[in-house]
């Protein structure tokens, strides 16, 4: 059993806490807004009043919204002293941001692994996430036992930043999918085929990614006019799409389809759809 600290009590940070407690670990959690730690505390997590209280953990997981927040938490942990500790950042941020944080953590005498994950709360609670890890061989060897409690598969992809880069590549097709689904459904405008049947057939074919196979009813209900809360919502999809475009641009690469889809996400956010499932973007485009 390890003493595990978690920085970030959002949906995923809380799910990590619940899963790790269930698998026998002692967990302490910190969040900038303390009220958000209530669910983790109810599951048995201890509460850290500040980052210094978290820094004594054997392993520290970071699960935050963006690179700015991750960087600030890293500075706080370093100031508290983390020599000999292991820090695993499971946030989705730019690879360069991950490398910069990793360098600071290493300079403070701690091991660092970036390991963003594929999957949302439900698979996190079952230990069924997909882990994409970057770091030294030694750091990954330390991180692996904890990551295997959270992931059905975890791959060591290379040095720090490799995990972040892989995560952007995995999330990009999903962000684009909701627009391509709208264009596919345009072809059925006058066919008289019920949405439930059309979505079911698409989900059961090569045109149906896992998100559609798992959430077909959510898509049907959304197309019927009832926007559904998203486990990976439009705000999150838009954020990761923006990260992918920024990363590509920094490397002199072009993503023309992604650039076009970005405008659709901007419109969806402007229409107040940020907290809803990606299918709400499809519904919006179908008008």
Buried (B, 14 or more C-beta within 10 A) or exposed (E): EBBBBBBBBBBBBBBBBBBBBBEEBBBBBBBEEBEBBEBBBEBEBBBBEEBBBBBBBBBBBBBBBBBEBBBBBBBBBBEBBBEEBBBBBBBBBBBBBBBBBBEBBBEBEBBBBBBBBBBBBEBBBBBBBBBBBBBBEEBBEBBBEBBBBBBBEBBBBBBBBBBBBBBBEBBBEBBBBBBBBBEBBEEBEEEEEEBBEBBBEBBEEEEBBEBBEBBBEBBBBBBEEEBBEBBBBBBBBBBBBBBBBEBBEEEEEEBEEBEEBBEBBEEBBEEEBBBBBBBBBBBBBEE
